[in-house]
Amino acid sequence: MATYQPNDPALRSWVPVPAAHDFPIQNLPLGIFTKAGKDPRPGVRIGDHILDLAELGLLEGDSLNGLMERGPAAWSELRLRVSWLLNEENPELRDRPRGLVSVKDAEMHMPARVGDYVDFYSSLEHATNVGRMFRDPANPLLPNWRWLPIGYHGKSGTVTVSGASVRRPKGQLSRDNQTAVFAPCRRLDIELETGFFIGANRVFGMVLLNDWSARDVQRWEYQPLGPFLSKSFLTSISPWVVTMEALEPFRVPGPPQDPKPLDHLRVPEPRNYDIHLEVWLKPAGAPRATSICSTNFRHMYWSMEQQLKHLTSNGAPVRSGDLCGSGTVSGAGPGSFGSLLELAWNGTQPLMLETGEERSFLEDGDTVTMRGWCEGAGYRVGFGEVVGTVVPA
């Protein structure tokens, strides 16, 4: 198997995988699932099935933390073995299938125990839009923004897997910036992000991430120390972790960085990844969802490697299973903005949905779905989706 390449576009699996499916044999993302009568266990997604790694004796445990700790050689070895087991030319499982579970019969769980969670603010377009709205239209970026990846520590205990309800948070709201009331958030928002898990002091793999945000709570509390309760009530992630090896064919150069990053933040190109991202919004009872955002991760100013370098540059340790959010991913055009704050321009330009309804921020009953994928030569490496429905405070 020395010449076997799991990223080969020509590979096909004996497990049926429809064309343009998120999870062909070139992907093989990892997750934690349960099936009837069994404890949580690791699996690999292939088409509309999950390969039970515990049943095959390839990986045990109720989280991916142990695998993350083992390092890149172990990650590559496992992916190589699974790819060959699923290859249409290998009769080992093809002729005596075992360990396959339909996704319809499985429940997905958090892929890892999150120790620390850090959210960054690394999209130039997003930071510029927010600066224009709330600070200085002529000088939207603070002087430090181009020198380091801005970030803050979040609340890891509120990171949940896709499908969890989004309880509208309560918090302090102020209309005059002098006095406050305690009430349900009125400006509930999304943030279209990706997230990366850390393993063995490097990036293990990526997920989709929605960092739900209470904008009116944030407006009152963020000075002088930044977001707190406005961001800590819930962060949703997709259940399947796409490995960096699967994403390797989709590396692309990042946007120019000026000034040149300091030595400890310099990384070689290509530093970014060509990941198409979309957001869909469906009101309660609506017959269909409306696409409200289409953008690409390749536009991110600060890369994941630079974020990790900055996070540890003061000597802070990281642990396997730590999670980092990219920050809102916004593009250059209005339809590519990754938050309702930008899409509806702080409520001054409400979005018109296909149902005829308008939205500036989320209403109870709204369902938000985020999707992401990379396009290869005849195949797709996708992330699936991260979904949440808003319920009343």
TIKOLRO-887863 format. One line per field, with one value per residue (C-alpha): x, y, z; residue number from 1. Coordinates in steps of 0.02 Angstrom, whole numbers, plus 50000, padded with zeros to 5 digits. Each point is the difference from the previous one (the first is absolute). Example, Ala and Ser with C-alpha at 12.3 -4.5 7.8 and 13.67 -1.06 7.14 Angstrom:
<atoms>
px = c(50615,50069) $
py = c(49775,50172) $
pz = c(50390,49967) $
nr = c(1,2) $
</atoms>
This chain:
<atoms>
px = c(50000,50153,49934,49817,49937,49837,49976,50006,49847,49983,49965,49827,49920,49896,49880,49880,50038,49892,50084,50040,49975,50092,50077,50088,50150,50116,49926,49977,49964,49996,49862,49921,49831,49884,49891,49866,50064,50180,50109,50068,50137,50110,49949,50046,49869,49989,49851,49841,50084,50119,50142,50006,50185,49972,49918,50147,50125,50077,49960,49915,49929,49856,50098,50137,50115,50108,50028,50037,50133,50089,50059,50009,50080,49856,49872,50074,50013,49817,49939,50104,49932,49818,50017,50068,49863,49868,50084,49899,50153,50024,49889,50039,49840,49920,49959,49956,49935,50003,50011,49888,49859,49873,50006,49811,50030,50135,50002,50148,50092,50137,50155,50117,50004,50038,50124,50023,49905,50070,49906,50095,49955,50100,49896,50058,49831,49902,50110,49988,49811,49981,50122,49904,49837,50056,50166,50066,49945,50161,50113,49903,50146,50089,50190,50040,49884,50125,50139,49923,49851,49876,49912,49915,49974,49825,49904,50040,49858,49872,50073,49871,49977,49883,49814,49992,49864,50055,49919,49982,50116,49958,50119,50023,49940,50022,49915,50093,50172,49968,49869,49955,49859,50009,49898,50002,50121,49914,50144,50045,50127,50105,50184,50054,50166,50110,50083,50158,50044,50177,50093,50182,50032,49940,49838,49911,49846,49858,49814,49866,49962,49856,50045,49825,50006,49887,50044,49902,50079,50170,49978,49978,50128,50147,50087,50134,50042,49904,49860,49943,49820,49951,50103,50009,49823,50025,50122,49947,50117,49975,50025,50129,50182,50079,50186,50133,50064,49832,50007,50180,49953,49899,50137,50001,50098,49929,49970,50152,50051,50060,50098,50098,49965,50132,50120,49907,49839,50072,49944,50034,49871,49878,49931,49811,49872,49870,49842,49833,49880,49813,49865,49815,49858,49828,49861,49885,49870,50081,49998,50182,50159,50079,50185,50062,50189,50127,50185,50169,50126,50143,49972,50053,50140,50076,50022,49973,50187,50025,49858,50080,50170,49929,49900,50158,50126,49993,50040,49819,49982,49867,49922,49932,49815,50016,49891,50030,49870,50054,49891,49860,50042,49944,50039,50007,49819,49838,49942,50162,49987,50003,49885,49828,50081,50085,49870,49864,50128,49956,49814,49994,49984,49893,50019,49853,49975,49924,49845,49970,50054,50136,50142,50123,50036,49935,49824,49938,49970,50133,50114,50175,50101,50182,50087,50176,50100,50152,49984,50125,50024,49839,49973,49955,50074,49861,49965,49816,49904,49974,49819,49911,49820,49962,49881,49929,50095) $
py = c(50000,50113,50083,50006,50179,50029,50169,49923,50069,49834,49899,49925,49909,49840,50097,50095,50187,50112,50127,50168,49921,50083,49837,49900,49888,50150,50081,49873,50122,49938,50015,49922,49912,49878,49865,49899,49915,50059,50127,50154,49948,50070,49984,50057,50071,49924,50052,49973,49875,49999,49875,49945,50010,49920,49845,49980,50022,50154,50132,49999,50132,50122,50148,50035,50077,49845,49994,50186,49975,49865,50118,50011,49830,49912,50109,49957,49816,49988,50096,49890,49840,50058,50060,49831,49906,50102,49992,49911,49896,49928,49846,49998,50090,50014,49815,49982,50170,50037,50154,50104,50100,50106,50182,49986,49876,50102,50145,50119,50067,50127,49937,50051,50060,50185,50062,50180,50096,50155,50104,50111,50154,49968,50053,50169,50028,49960,50108,50142,49990,50001,50145,50101,49971,50036,50092,50105,49974,50080,49898,49841,49894,50029,50020,49827,49900,49972,49957,49851,49882,50079,49871,49967,49849,49927,49880,49822,49924,50078,49927,49874,49890,50047,49981,50071,50131,50181,50070,50188,50070,50132,50139,50182,50117,50188,50126,50155,49930,50061,49883,49817,49875,49809,49926,49874,50041,50092,49993,49817,49968,49867,49995,49892,49925,49849,49921,49898,49871,49992,49837,49973,50188,50017,50011,49831,50039,50120,50018,50128,50116,50119,50119,50061,50180,50117,50166,50113,49917,50013,50186,50038,49881,49994,50159,49995,49813,49927,49872,49898,49942,50057,49857,49869,49928,49882,49955,49865,49890,49870,49820,49941,50055,50014,49961,50118,49860,49994,50189,50005,50001,50159,50113,50174,50160,50120,50185,50115,50050,50179,50034,49840,49894,49995,49855,49886,50018,49972,49842,49934,50009,49928,50034,49994,49874,50014,49958,50059,50051,50032,50052,49960,50073,49919,50082,49890,49918,50063,49879,50031,50084,50154,50009,50159,49984,49923,50028,49913,49964,50042,50186,49988,50123,49903,49813,49857,49973,50184,49994,49850,50083,50157,49901,49916,50142,50056,49825,49944,49812,49916,49830,49872,50037,50189,50089,50163,50097,50094,50150,50052,49961,50144,50037,50163,50009,50021,49822,49931,50075,49867,50082,50078,50153,50029,49925,50117,50136,50014,49991,50144,49888,49848,49842,49944,49811,49894,49981,50188,50025,50121,49970,50116,49878,49827,49969,49854,49848,50047,49857,50042,49875,50023,49892,49990,49902,49994,49954,49876,49920,49899,49992,50110,50008,50068,50039,49957,50132,50085,50036,50091,50056,50150,49968,50133,50066) $
pz = c(50000,49991,49841,50052,50007,50097,49912,49825,49906,49908,50159,50019,50146,50001,50112,49886,49999,49889,49888,50084,50172,50145,50060,49863,50030,49979,50156,50142,50143,50180,50129,50154,49985,50086,49929,50089,50158,49978,50090,49908,49881,49861,49819,49825,49884,49826,49894,50101,50115,50147,50015,50183,50045,50170,49926,49881,50141,49920,50131,50171,50116,50015,49930,49874,50131,50012,49813,49995,50133,49900,49864,49810,49968,50089,49911,49829,50041,50050,49848,49884,50079,49992,49820,49946,50094,49908,49830,49867,49953,50175,50037,50187,50050,49829,49990,50185,50053,50186,50106,49887,50080,49907,50054,50023,50141,50088,50120,49991,50152,50034,49909,50140,50179,49978,50129,49944,49868,49915,49872,49879,49898,49842,49850,49934,49917,50159,50111,49875,49990,50189,50015,49873,50093,50177,49999,49857,49819,49939,50115,50042,50061,50165,49978,50072,49885,49860,50122,50091,49994,50121,50110,50166,50112,49990,50112,49947,50101,49882,49840,49936,49849,49857,50033,50176,50027,50013,50157,49979,50134,50129,50045,50041,49863,49989,49888,50062,50047,50177,50076,49972,50013,50012,49858,49857,49861,49857,49876,49990,49862,49916,49960,49854,50051,49986,50150,50019,50131,50068,50017,50049,49991,49822,49901,49997,49897,49964,50033,49958,50145,50039,50141,50045,50059,50100,49917,50118,50153,49916,49964,50186,50076,49881,50061,50062,50002,49854,49975,50150,50028,49825,49926,50137,49996,49851,49862,49877,49898,49865,50060,49873,50014,49827,50014,49935,49888,49911,49978,49937,49814,50029,50068,49922,50032,50128,49967,50008,50176,50024,50105,49987,50155,50135,49988,50121,49899,49826,49913,49825,49862,49958,50174,49968,49937,49862,50101,49933,50140,49999,50124,49985,50106,50018,50103,50103,49888,49840,49852,49960,50057,49921,49958,50086,49985,49882,50035,50007,50137,49881,50035,50184,50039,50145,49970,50123,50018,50041,50126,50086,50000,50078,50129,50064,49973,50182,50062,50024,49978,49895,50025,49879,49977,50019,49873,49906,49900,49846,50033,49883,49818,49888,49819,49904,49939,50100,49962,50072,50175,50136,50129,50002,50078,49833,49883,50068,50042,50184,49964,49876,49844,50047,49897,49895,50010,49862,50109,49994,50181,50054,50122,50083,50141,50046,50060,50106,49891,49871,49945,49940,49898,49952,49870,49933,49872,49887,49816,49931,49830,49991,50187,50149,50175,50108,50181,50003,50094,50167,50043,50140,50032,50111,50146,50119,50151) $
nr = c(1,2,3,4,5,6,7,8,9,10,11,12,13,14,15,16,17,18,19,20,21,22,23,24,25,26,27,28,29,30,31,32,33,34,35,36,37,38,39,40,41,42,43,44,45,46,47,48,49,50,51,52,53,54,55,56,57,58,59,60,61,62,63,64,65,66,67,68,69,70,71,72,73,74,75,76,77,78,79,80,81,82,83,84,85,86,87,88,89,90,91,92,93,94,95,96,97,98,99,100,101,102,103,104,105,106,107,108,109,110,111,112,113,114,115,116,117,118,119,120,121,122,123,124,125,126,127,128,129,130,131,132,133,134,135,136,137,138,139,140,141,142,143,144,145,146,147,148,149,150,151,152,153,154,155,156,157,158,159,160,161,162,163,164,165,166,167,168,169,170,171,172,173,174,175,176,177,178,179,180,181,182,183,184,185,186,187,188,189,190,191,192,193,194,195,196,197,198,199,200,201,202,203,204,205,206,207,208,209,210,211,212,213,214,215,216,217,218,219,220,221,222,223,224,225,226,227,228,229,230,231,232,233,234,235,236,237,238,239,240,241,242,243,244,245,246,247,248,249,250,251,252,253,254,255,256,257,258,259,260,261,262,263,264,265,266,267,268,269,270,271,272,273,274,275,276,277,278,279,280,281,282,283,284,285,286,287,288,289,290,291,292,293,294,295,296,297,298,299,300,301,302,303,304,305,306,307,308,309,310,311,312,313,314,315,316,317,318,319,320,321,322,323,324,325,326,327,328,329,330,331,332,333,334,335,336,337,338,339,340,341,342,343,344,345,346,347,348,349,350,351,352,353,354,355,356,357,358,359,360,361,362,363,364,365,366,367,368,369,370,371,372,373,374,375,376,377,378,379,380,381,382,383,384,385,386,387,388,389,390,391,392,393) $
</atoms>
